[in-house]
Amino acid sequence: MANKTCWMCGNPSETSEHRIKKSDLIMRFGKGPYQSRNALLHFKNDKISELQGPKSTLVKYTKNLCFNCNNTLTQPFDKAYEHFISWVMDNEMDVLKERVIDFEAVYGTDWEEKQRNLFKYFAKCFGCRID
């Protein structure tokens, strides 16, 4: 099989994006390892596998991004997502009650840029899935 290229820039693919965000797994289940009573199960194509930890290849796409795109270019997108999820978790009852999220309350005065970065994070995830 030929080497894949980064779907964002065309350079050689070197890294794998998480299908399930590593920080979400750590926030919910800890740093791992996930074993015994703490084991997480992964279901795909009628196959059940144990997820050993948040870096498991079971929750990653194949390598489809270069280091620069995944680590430098899109880092603000990842940080915007992590901040957003943390804010939602901290304000869960209000979000459920109000059914509205005020992005200025989430991100502060530079909310427009950070909201765009959040949307770019979702576009990055979608691009990795399509690839």
GUSEDREN-69564 format. One record per residue: residue number from 1; x, y, z of N, C-alpha, C in turn. Coordinates in nm, 4 decimals, always signed. Layout:
# GUSEDREN-69564
{seq: NUM, nu: X, nv: Y, nw: Z, cau: X, cav: Y, caw: Z, cu: X, cv: Y, cw: Z} $
...
***
This chain:
# GUSEDREN-69564
{seq: 1, nu: +0.0847, nv: -0.1182, nw: +0.0000, cau: +0.0000, cav: +0.0000, caw: +0.0000, cu: +0.0892, cv: +0.1245, cw: +0.0000} $
{seq: 2, nu: +0.0562, nv: +0.2200, nw: -0.0821, cau: +0.1333, cav: +0.3439, caw: -0.0908, cu: +0.1163, cv: +0.4258, cw: +0.0368} $
{seq: 3, nu: +0.2177, nv: +0.5043, nw: +0.0678, cau: +0.2075, cav: +0.5922, caw: +0.1837, cu: +0.0963, cv: +0.6927, cw: +0.1608} $
{seq: 4, nu: +0.0189, nv: +0.7157, nw: +0.2645, cau: -0.0881, cav: +0.8150, caw: +0.2559, cu: -0.0306, cv: +0.9548, cw: +0.2734} $
{seq: 5, nu: -0.1088, nv: +1.0494, nw: +0.2265, cau: -0.0702, cav: +1.1885, caw: +0.2453, cu: -0.1713, cv: +1.2566, cw: +0.3371} $
{seq: 6, nu: -0.1249, nv: +1.3614, nw: +0.3993, cau: -0.2099, cav: +1.4430, caw: +0.4870, cu: -0.3231, cv: +1.5010, cw: +0.4017} $
{seq: 7, nu: -0.4452, nv: +1.4793, nw: +0.4444, cau: -0.5589, cav: +1.5285, caw: +0.3652, cu: -0.5705, cv: +1.6799, cw: +0.3720} $
{seq: 8, nu: -0.5037, nv: +1.7432, nw: +0.4670, cau: -0.5119, cav: +1.8883, caw: +0.4787, cu: -0.4116, cv: +1.9596, cw: +0.3886} $
{seq: 9, nu: -0.2883, nv: +1.9069, nw: +0.3785, cau: -0.1841, cav: +1.9801, caw: +0.3051, cu: -0.1140, cv: +1.8985, cw: +0.1977} $
{seq: 10, nu: -0.1291, nv: +1.7671, nw: +0.1992, cau: -0.0653, cav: +1.6825, caw: +0.0989, cu: +0.0714, cv: +1.6288, cw: +0.1366} $
{seq: 11, nu: +0.1272, nv: +1.6701, nw: +0.2497, cau: +0.2547, cav: +1.6142, caw: +0.2957, cu: +0.2339, cv: +1.4706, cw: +0.3434} $
{seq: 12, nu: +0.3429, nv: +1.3953, nw: +0.3636, cau: +0.3271, cav: +1.2575, caw: +0.4129, cu: +0.2534, cv: +1.2529, cw: +0.5473} $
{seq: 13, nu: +0.1641, nv: +1.1560, nw: +0.5598, cau: +0.0888, cav: +1.1368, caw: +0.6850, cu: +0.1788, cv: +1.0742, cw: +0.7894} $
{seq: 14, nu: +0.1775, nv: +1.1307, nw: +0.9086, cau: +0.2641, cav: +1.0821, caw: +1.0158, cu: +0.1884, cv: +1.0577, cw: +1.1459} $
{seq: 15, nu: +0.0688, nv: +1.1136, nw: +1.1585, cau: -0.0020, cav: +1.1049, caw: +1.2856, cu: -0.1455, cv: +1.0586, cw: +1.2650} $
{seq: 16, nu: -0.2011, nv: +1.0065, nw: +1.3727, cau: -0.3386, cav: +0.9572, caw: +1.3732, cu: -0.4234, cv: +1.0433, cw: +1.4655} $
{seq: 17, nu: -0.5310, nv: +1.0964, nw: +1.4138, cau: -0.6252, cav: +1.1740, caw: +1.4953, cu: -0.7151, cv: +1.0771, cw: +1.5722} $
{seq: 18, nu: -0.7525, nv: +1.1156, nw: +1.6930, cau: -0.8429, cav: +1.0343, caw: +1.7729, cu: -0.9859, cv: +1.0426, cw: +1.7200} $
{seq: 19, nu: -1.0521, nv: +0.9283, nw: +1.7115, cau: -1.1960, cav: +0.9239, caw: +1.6801, cu: -1.2737, cv: +0.9739, cw: +1.8023} $
{seq: 20, nu: -1.2275, nv: +0.9329, nw: +1.9182, cau: -1.2804, cav: +0.9808, caw: +2.0459, cu: -1.1677, cv: +1.0599, cw: +2.1092} $
{seq: 21, nu: -1.1926, nv: +1.1851, nw: +2.1372, cau: -1.0876, cav: +1.2755, caw: +2.1857, cu: -1.0201, cv: +1.2179, cw: +2.3103} $
{seq: 22, nu: -0.8895, nv: +1.2131, nw: +2.3062, cau: -0.8105, cav: +1.1606, caw: +2.4180, cu: -0.8448, cv: +1.2332, cw: +2.5478} $
{seq: 23, nu: -0.8568, nv: +1.3652, nw: +2.5411, cau: -0.8872, cav: +1.4418, caw: +2.6632, cu: -1.0262, cv: +1.4059, cw: +2.7179} $
{seq: 24, nu: -1.1207, nv: +1.3701, nw: +2.6299, cau: -1.2533, cav: +1.3266, caw: +2.6770, cu: -1.2435, cv: +1.1934, cw: +2.7497} $
{seq: 25, nu: -1.1650, nv: +1.1006, nw: +2.6947, cau: -1.1468, cav: +0.9712, caw: +2.7611, cu: -1.0823, cv: +0.9889, cw: +2.8983} $
{seq: 26, nu: -0.9794, nv: +1.0732, nw: +2.9041, cau: -0.9103, cav: +1.0965, caw: +3.0318, cu: -1.0034, cv: +1.1646, cw: +3.1317} $
{seq: 27, nu: -1.0806, nv: +1.2641, nw: +3.0850, cau: -1.1724, cav: +1.3343, caw: +3.1745, cu: -1.2751, cv: +1.2373, cw: +3.2342} $
{seq: 28, nu: -1.3231, nv: +1.1460, nw: +3.1532, cau: -1.4302, cav: +1.0565, caw: +3.1982, cu: -1.3790, cv: +0.9305, cw: +3.2672} $
{seq: 29, nu: -1.2670, nv: +0.8735, nw: +3.2172, cau: -1.2243, cav: +0.7422, caw: +3.2652, cu: -1.0846, cv: +0.7399, cw: +3.3264} $
{seq: 30, nu: -1.0150, nv: +0.8546, nw: +3.3282, cau: -0.8804, cav: +0.8594, caw: +3.3832, cu: -0.7750, cv: +0.8281, cw: +3.2785} $
{seq: 31, nu: -0.6491, nv: +0.8326, nw: +3.3206, cau: -0.5363, cav: +0.8160, caw: +3.2282, cu: -0.5110, cv: +0.6711, cw: +3.1897} $
{seq: 32, nu: -0.5746, nv: +0.5783, nw: +3.2588, cau: -0.5538, cav: +0.4372, caw: +3.2271, cu: -0.4371, cv: +0.3824, cw: +3.3063} $
{seq: 33, nu: -0.4005, nv: +0.2592, nw: +3.2863, cau: -0.4633, cav: +0.1680, caw: +3.1915, cu: -0.6040, cv: +0.1272, cw: +3.2367} $
{seq: 34, nu: -0.6857, nv: +0.0906, nw: +3.1387, cau: -0.8220, cav: +0.0470, caw: +3.1646, cu: -0.8210, cv: -0.1058, cw: +3.1671} $
{seq: 35, nu: -0.8273, nv: -0.1603, nw: +3.2871, cau: -0.8205, cav: -0.3057, caw: +3.3038, cu: -0.9194, cv: -0.3507, cw: +3.4098} $
{seq: 36, nu: -0.9473, nv: -0.4798, nw: +3.4108, cau: -1.0349, cav: -0.5431, caw: +3.5088, cu: -1.1672, cv: -0.4691, cw: +3.5182} $
{seq: 37, nu: -1.1983, nv: -0.4199, nw: +3.6359, cau: -1.3253, cav: -0.3493, caw: +3.6554, cu: -1.3301, cv: -0.2165, cw: +3.5811} $
{seq: 38, nu: -1.2140, nv: -0.1612, nw: +3.5483, cau: -1.2082, cav: -0.0341, caw: +3.4764, cu: -1.1973, cv: -0.0516, cw: +3.3251} $
{seq: 39, nu: -1.2063, nv: -0.1741, nw: +3.2777, cau: -1.1898, cav: -0.2004, caw: +3.1351, cu: -1.3007, cv: -0.1333, cw: +3.0547} $
{seq: 40, nu: -1.2609, nv: -0.0763, nw: +2.9415, cau: -1.3563, cav: -0.0196, caw: +2.8464, cu: -1.3610, cv: -0.1123, cw: +2.7263} $
{seq: 41, nu: -1.4795, nv: -0.1328, nw: +2.6742, cau: -1.4950, cav: -0.2210, caw: +2.5593, cu: -1.5217, cv: -0.1389, cw: +2.4340} $
{seq: 42, nu: -1.4607, nv: -0.1823, nw: +2.3263, cau: -1.4762, cav: -0.1181, caw: +2.1961, cu: -1.5467, cv: -0.2186, cw: +2.1041} $
{seq: 43, nu: -1.6554, nv: -0.1731, nw: +2.0436, cau: -1.7333, cav: -0.2584, caw: +1.9544, cu: -1.7215, cv: -0.2061, cw: +1.8120} $
{seq: 44, nu: -1.6794, nv: -0.2928, nw: +1.7190, cau: -1.6714, cav: -0.2542, caw: +1.5778, cu: -1.6807, cv: -0.3803, cw: +1.4920} $
{seq: 45, nu: -1.7695, nv: -0.3760, nw: +1.3941, cau: -1.7863, cav: -0.4878, caw: +1.3014, cu: -1.8063, cv: -0.6210, cw: +1.3747} $
{seq: 46, nu: -1.8939, nv: -0.6200, nw: +1.4731, cau: -1.9259, cav: -0.7404, caw: +1.5523, cu: -1.8064, cv: -0.7952, cw: +1.6296} $
{seq: 47, nu: -1.7026, nv: -0.7154, nw: +1.6475, cau: -1.5856, cav: -0.7568, caw: +1.7248, cu: -1.5776, cv: -0.6716, cw: +1.8506} $
{seq: 48, nu: -1.5520, nv: -0.7369, nw: +1.9630, cau: -1.5374, cav: -0.6679, caw: +2.0910, cu: -1.3906, cv: -0.6715, cw: +2.1304} $
{seq: 49, nu: -1.3350, nv: -0.5546, nw: +2.1605, cau: -1.1956, cav: -0.5442, caw: +2.2035, cu: -1.1895, cv: -0.4603, cw: +2.3297} $
{seq: 50, nu: -1.0893, nv: -0.4897, nw: +2.4128, cau: -1.0675, cav: -0.4066, caw: +2.5314, cu: -0.9809, cv: -0.2874, cw: +2.4938} $
{seq: 51, nu: -1.0251, nv: -0.1711, nw: +2.5374, cau: -0.9505, cav: -0.0478, caw: +2.5171, cu: -0.8537, cv: -0.0349, cw: +2.6338} $
{seq: 52, nu: -0.7244, nv: -0.0410, nw: +2.6063, cau: -0.6240, cav: -0.0413, caw: +2.7131, cu: -0.6018, cv: +0.0955, cw: +2.7762} $
{seq: 53, nu: -0.6199, nv: +0.2009, nw: +2.6981, cau: -0.5971, cav: +0.3354, caw: +2.7493, cu: -0.6355, cv: +0.4381, cw: +2.6451} $
{seq: 54, nu: -0.6238, nv: +0.5668, nw: +2.6785, cau: -0.6682, cav: +0.6735, caw: +2.5889, cu: -0.5834, cv: +0.6900, cw: +2.4634} $
{seq: 55, nu: -0.4682, nv: +0.6258, nw: +2.4557, cau: -0.3840, cav: +0.6336, caw: +2.3365, cu: -0.4042, cv: +0.5132, cw: +2.2442} $
{seq: 56, nu: -0.4973, nv: +0.4286, nw: +2.2759, cau: -0.5203, cav: +0.3064, caw: +2.1996, cu: -0.5471, cv: +0.3352, cw: +2.0526} $
{seq: 57, nu: -0.4918, nv: +0.2520, nw: +1.9658, cau: -0.5186, cav: +0.2657, caw: +1.8230, cu: -0.6639, cv: +0.2343, cw: +1.7892} $
{seq: 58, nu: -0.7350, nv: +0.1699, nw: +1.8799, cau: -0.8763, cav: +0.1389, caw: +1.8564, cu: -0.9615, cv: +0.2650, cw: +1.8440} $
{seq: 59, nu: -0.9165, nv: +0.3745, nw: +1.9038, cau: -0.9938, cav: +0.4985, caw: +1.8998, cu: -0.9264, cv: +0.6048, cw: +1.8135} $
{seq: 60, nu: -0.8415, nv: +0.5595, nw: +1.7213, cau: -0.7726, cav: +0.6515, caw: +1.6307, cu: -0.8024, cv: +0.6129, cw: +1.4856} $
{seq: 61, nu: -0.8003, nv: +0.7132, nw: +1.4002, cau: -0.8049, cav: +0.6885, caw: +1.2569, cu: -0.6680, cv: +0.6386, cw: +1.2122} $
{seq: 62, nu: -0.6591, nv: +0.5874, nw: +1.0907, cau: -0.5274, cav: +0.5569, caw: +1.0355, cu: -0.4512, cv: +0.6889, cw: +1.0213} $
{seq: 63, nu: -0.3218, nv: +0.6799, nw: +1.0061, cau: -0.2417, cav: +0.8021, caw: +0.9908, cu: -0.2889, cv: +0.8764, cw: +0.8667} $
{seq: 64, nu: -0.3457, nv: +0.9955, nw: +0.8891, cau: -0.3951, cav: +1.0727, caw: +0.7752, cu: -0.3674, cv: +1.2224, cw: +0.7871} $
{seq: 65, nu: -0.2836, nv: +1.2596, nw: +0.8840, cau: -0.2421, cav: +1.3995, caw: +0.9010, cu: -0.0908, cv: +1.4040, cw: +0.9220} $
{seq: 66, nu: -0.0273, nv: +1.5110, nw: +0.8765, cau: +0.1146, cav: +1.5307, caw: +0.9052, cu: +0.1285, cv: +1.5916, cw: +1.0453} $
{seq: 67, nu: +0.2507, nv: +1.5900, nw: +1.0987, cau: +0.2743, cav: +1.6465, caw: +1.2312, cu: +0.2339, cv: +1.7932, cw: +1.2377} $
{seq: 68, nu: +0.2724, nv: +1.8696, nw: +1.1365, cau: +0.2445, cav: +2.0126, caw: +1.1390, cu: +0.0942, cv: +2.0402, cw: +1.1437} $
{seq: 69, nu: +0.0189, nv: +1.9763, nw: +1.0580, cau: -0.1260, cav: +2.0012, caw: +1.0561, cu: -0.1929, cv: +1.9539, cw: +1.1849} $
{seq: 70, nu: -0.1532, nv: +1.8364, nw: +1.2333, cau: -0.2193, cav: +1.7816, caw: +1.3513, cu: -0.1754, cv: +1.8482, cw: +1.4805} $
{seq: 71, nu: -0.0526, nv: +1.8910, nw: +1.4885, cau: -0.0012, cav: +1.9422, caw: +1.6160, cu: +0.0135, cv: +2.0940, cw: +1.6213} $
{seq: 72, nu: +0.0448, nv: +2.1581, nw: +1.5115, cau: +0.0665, cav: +2.3028, caw: +1.5127, cu: -0.0530, cv: +2.3774, cw: +1.4554} $
{seq: 73, nu: -0.0854, nv: +2.3482, nw: +1.3314, cau: -0.1920, cav: +2.4203, caw: +1.2623, cu: -0.3263, cv: +2.4094, cw: +1.3341} $
{seq: 74, nu: -0.3607, nv: +2.2898, nw: +1.3781, cau: -0.4946, cav: +2.2685, caw: +1.4355, cu: -0.4973, cv: +2.2679, cw: +1.5879} $
{seq: 75, nu: -0.3852, nv: +2.2978, nw: +1.6518, cau: -0.3841, cav: +2.3007, caw: +1.7987, cu: -0.4858, cv: +2.3992, cw: +1.8568} $
{seq: 76, nu: -0.5028, nv: +2.5192, nw: +1.7985, cau: -0.6059, cav: +2.6095, caw: +1.8520, cu: -0.7470, cv: +2.5501, cw: +1.8426} $
{seq: 77, nu: -0.7703, nv: +2.4658, nw: +1.7416, cau: -0.9010, cav: +2.4017, caw: +1.7269, cu: -0.9224, cv: +2.3030, cw: +1.8419} $
{seq: 78, nu: -0.8191, nv: +2.2222, nw: +1.8695, cau: -0.8276, cav: +2.1240, caw: +1.9790, cu: -0.8477, cv: +2.1936, cw: +2.1136} $
{seq: 79, nu: -0.7750, nv: +2.3014, nw: +2.1351, cau: -0.7866, cav: +2.3741, caw: +2.2619, cu: -0.9254, cv: +2.4369, cw: +2.2774} $
{seq: 80, nu: -0.9821, nv: +2.4885, nw: +2.1674, cau: -1.1170, cav: +2.5457, caw: +2.1721, cu: -1.2195, cv: +2.4382, cw: +2.2082} $
{seq: 81, nu: -1.2024, nv: +2.3181, nw: +2.1530, cau: -1.2924, cav: +2.2079, caw: +2.1860, cu: -1.2782, cv: +2.1689, cw: +2.3334} $
{seq: 82, nu: -1.1561, nv: +2.1515, nw: +2.3790, cau: -1.1334, cav: +2.1111, caw: +2.5179, cu: -1.1920, cv: +2.2138, cw: +2.6150} $
{seq: 83, nu: -1.1738, nv: +2.3416, nw: +2.5852, cau: -1.2300, cav: +2.4468, caw: +2.6698, cu: -1.3828, cv: +2.4401, cw: +2.6687} $
{seq: 84, nu: -1.4390, nv: +2.4228, nw: +2.5499, cau: -1.5845, cav: +2.4148, caw: +2.5357, cu: -1.6414, cv: +2.2977, cw: +2.6158} $
{seq: 85, nu: -1.5840, nv: +2.1799, nw: +2.6017, cau: -1.6343, cav: +2.0620, caw: +2.6728, cu: -1.6210, cv: +2.0807, cw: +2.8233} $
{seq: 86, nu: -1.5101, nv: +2.1351, nw: +2.8667, cau: -1.4905, cav: +2.1608, caw: +3.0099, cu: -1.5977, cv: +2.2574, cw: +3.0611} $
{seq: 87, nu: -1.6242, nv: +2.3642, nw: +2.9850, cau: -1.7267, cav: +2.4615, caw: +3.0241, cu: -1.8645, cv: +2.3955, cw: +3.0300} $
{seq: 88, nu: -1.8964, nv: +2.3151, nw: +2.9305, cau: -2.0270, cav: +2.2465, caw: +2.9281, cu: -2.0406, cv: +2.1554, cw: +3.0494} $
{seq: 89, nu: -1.9363, nv: +2.0803, nw: +3.0810, cau: -1.9420, cav: +1.9900, caw: +3.1969, cu: -1.9589, cv: +2.0696, cw: +3.3264} $
{seq: 90, nu: -1.8896, nv: +2.1826, nw: +3.3380, cau: -1.8995, cav: +2.2656, caw: +3.4581, cu: -2.0352, cv: +2.3357, cw: +3.4698} $
{seq: 91, nu: -2.1031, nv: +2.3532, nw: +3.3577, cau: -2.2301, cav: +2.4260, caw: +3.3550, cu: -2.3449, cv: +2.3396, cw: +3.3039} $
{seq: 92, nu: -2.3326, nv: +2.2104, nw: +3.3233, cau: -2.4266, cav: +2.1142, caw: +3.2664, cu: -2.5717, cv: +2.1434, cw: +3.3029} $
{seq: 93, nu: -2.5987, nv: +2.1711, nw: +3.4268, cau: -2.7374, cav: +2.1931, caw: +3.4697, cu: -2.7968, cv: +2.3172, cw: +3.4025} $
{seq: 94, nu: -2.7190, nv: +2.4239, nw: +3.3929, cau: -2.7668, cav: +2.5457, caw: +3.3266, cu: -2.7892, cv: +2.5224, cw: +3.1771} $
{seq: 95, nu: -2.6992, nv: +2.4485, nw: +3.1135, cau: -2.7129, cav: +2.4196, caw: +2.9708, cu: -2.8406, cv: +2.3391, cw: +2.9464} $
{seq: 96, nu: -2.8637, nv: +2.2378, nw: +3.0288, cau: -2.9841, cav: +2.1563, caw: +3.0129, cu: -3.1107, cv: +2.2367, cw: +3.0404} $
{seq: 97, nu: -3.1034, nv: +2.3247, nw: +3.1373, cau: -3.2195, cav: +2.4067, caw: +3.1728, cu: -3.2482, cv: +2.5118, cw: +3.0659} $
{seq: 98, nu: -3.1459, nv: +2.5839, nw: +3.0234, cau: -3.1625, cav: +2.6944, caw: +2.9289, cu: -3.1721, cv: +2.6460, cw: +2.7839} $
{seq: 99, nu: -3.1061, nv: +2.5331, nw: +2.7537, cau: -3.1029, cav: +2.4770, caw: +2.6178, cu: -3.0418, cv: +2.5742, cw: +2.5171} $
{seq: 100, nu: -2.9553, nv: +2.6619, nw: +2.5663, cau: -2.8843, cav: +2.7601, caw: +2.4843, cu: -2.7432, cv: +2.7738, cw: +2.5407} $
{seq: 101, nu: -2.6464, nv: +2.7911, nw: +2.4522, cau: -2.5098, cav: +2.8160, caw: +2.4962, cu: -2.4667, cv: +2.9519, cw: +2.4428} $
{seq: 102, nu: -2.4299, nv: +3.0400, nw: +2.5335, cau: -2.3789, cav: +3.1722, caw: +2.4990, cu: -2.2271, cv: +3.1594, cw: +2.4874} $
{seq: 103, nu: -2.1766, nv: +3.1678, nw: +2.3635, cau: -2.0338, cav: +3.1470, caw: +2.3432, cu: -1.9475, cv: +3.2560, cw: +2.4049} $
{seq: 104, nu: -2.0031, nv: +3.3711, nw: +2.4283, cau: -1.9270, cav: +3.4737, caw: +2.4997, cu: -1.9072, cv: +3.4309, cw: +2.6449} $
{seq: 105, nu: -2.0073, nv: +3.3643, nw: +2.7017, cau: -1.9930, cav: +3.3114, caw: +2.8381, cu: -1.8896, cv: +3.1988, cw: +2.8414} $
{seq: 106, nu: -1.8810, nv: +3.1225, nw: +2.7344, cau: -1.7853, cav: +3.0120, caw: +2.7268, cu: -1.6430, cv: +3.0640, cw: +2.7117} $
{seq: 107, nu: -1.6231, nv: +3.1557, nw: +2.6153, cau: -1.4878, cav: +3.1943, caw: +2.5743, cu: -1.4455, cv: +3.3353, cw: +2.6133} $
{seq: 108, nu: -1.5360, nv: +3.4182, nw: +2.6592, cau: -1.4977, cav: +3.5544, caw: +2.6946, cu: -1.5006, cv: +3.6465, cw: +2.5753} $
{seq: 109, nu: -1.4228, nv: +3.7547, nw: +2.5838, cau: -1.4309, cav: +3.8615, caw: +2.4840, cu: -1.3868, cv: +3.8195, cw: +2.3442} $
{seq: 110, nu: -1.2969, nv: +3.7224, nw: +2.3330, cau: -1.2546, cav: +3.6771, caw: +2.1997, cu: -1.3329, cv: +3.5529, cw: +2.1563} $
{seq: 111, nu: -1.4593, nv: +3.5495, nw: +2.1950, cau: -1.5446, cav: +3.4334, caw: +2.1697, cu: -1.5638, cv: +3.4036, cw: +2.0217} $
{seq: 112, nu: -1.5660, nv: +3.5061, nw: +1.9374, cau: -1.5909, cav: +3.4807, caw: +1.7943, cu: -1.4793, cv: +3.3963, cw: +1.7321} $
{seq: 113, nu: -1.3546, nv: +3.4305, nw: +1.7615, cau: -1.2417, cav: +3.3537, caw: +1.7087, cu: -1.2412, cv: +3.2119, cw: +1.7655} $
{seq: 114, nu: -1.2644, nv: +3.1997, nw: +1.8954, cau: -1.2603, cav: +3.0682, caw: +1.9581, cu: -1.3797, cv: +2.9824, cw: +1.9163} $
{seq: 115, nu: -1.4935, nv: +3.0446, nw: +1.8915, cau: -1.6082, cav: +2.9696, caw: +1.8404, cu: -1.5763, cv: +2.9165, cw: +1.6999} $
{seq: 116, nu: -1.5146, nv: +2.9988, nw: +1.6158, cau: -1.4726, cav: +2.9531, caw: +1.4830, cu: -1.3737, cv: +2.8374, cw: +1.4952} $
{seq: 117, nu: -1.2812, nv: +2.8471, nw: +1.5918, cau: -1.1860, cav: +2.7377, caw: +1.6127, cu: -1.2574, cv: +2.6099, cw: +1.6568} $
{seq: 118, nu: -1.3614, nv: +2.6228, nw: +1.7364, cau: -1.4413, cav: +2.5060, caw: +1.7751, cu: -1.5041, cv: +2.4423, cw: +1.6509} $
{seq: 119, nu: -1.5614, nv: +2.5238, nw: +1.5653, cau: -1.6218, cav: +2.4724, caw: +1.4424, cu: -1.5152, cv: +2.4092, cw: +1.3520} $
{seq: 120, nu: -1.3953, nv: +2.4668, nw: +1.3505, cau: -1.2856, cav: +2.4097, caw: +1.2721, cu: -1.2431, cv: +2.2747, cw: +1.3298} $
{seq: 121, nu: -1.2526, nv: +2.2596, nw: +1.4629, cau: -1.2237, cav: +2.1293, caw: +1.5230, cu: -1.3203, cv: +2.0243, cw: +1.4680} $
{seq: 122, nu: -1.4493, nv: +2.0585, nw: +1.4628, cau: -1.5472, cav: +1.9633, caw: +1.4105, cu: -1.5218, cv: +1.9352, cw: +1.2629} $
{seq: 123, nu: -1.4794, nv: +2.0356, nw: +1.1867, cau: -1.4457, cav: +2.0144, caw: +1.0454, cu: -1.3243, cv: +1.9217, cw: +1.0328} $
{seq: 124, nu: -1.2268, nv: +1.9373, nw: +1.1217, cau: -1.1097, cav: +1.8491, caw: +1.1229, cu: -1.1525, cv: +1.7051, cw: +1.1487} $
{seq: 125, nu: -1.2394, nv: +1.6846, nw: +1.2456, cau: -1.2890, cav: +1.5495, caw: +1.2760, cu: -1.3623, cv: +1.4903, cw: +1.1561} $
{seq: 126, nu: -1.4458, nv: +1.5721, nw: +1.0936, cau: -1.5217, cav: +1.5271, caw: +0.9785, cu: -1.4277, cv: +1.4922, cw: +0.8619} $
{seq: 127, nu: -1.3268, nv: +1.5750, nw: +0.8402, cau: -1.2297, cav: +1.5472, caw: +0.7346, cu: -1.1548, cv: +1.4173, cw: +0.7581} $
{seq: 128, nu: -1.1166, nv: +1.3914, nw: +0.8823, cau: -1.0474, cav: +1.2656, caw: +0.9149, cu: -1.1400, cv: +1.1473, cw: +0.8916} $
{seq: 129, nu: -1.2657, nv: +1.1625, nw: +0.9247, cau: -1.3616, cav: +1.0543, caw: +0.9043, cu: -1.3825, cv: +1.0278, cw: +0.7557} $
{seq: 130, nu: -1.3969, nv: +1.1337, nw: +0.6769, cau: -1.4169, cav: +1.1170, caw: +0.5325, cu: -1.2941, cv: +1.0494, cw: +0.4696} $
{seq: 131, nu: -1.1745, nv: +1.0931, nw: +0.5110, cau: -1.0512, cav: +1.0375, caw: +0.4555, cu: -1.0417, cv: +0.8900, cw: +0.4864} $
***
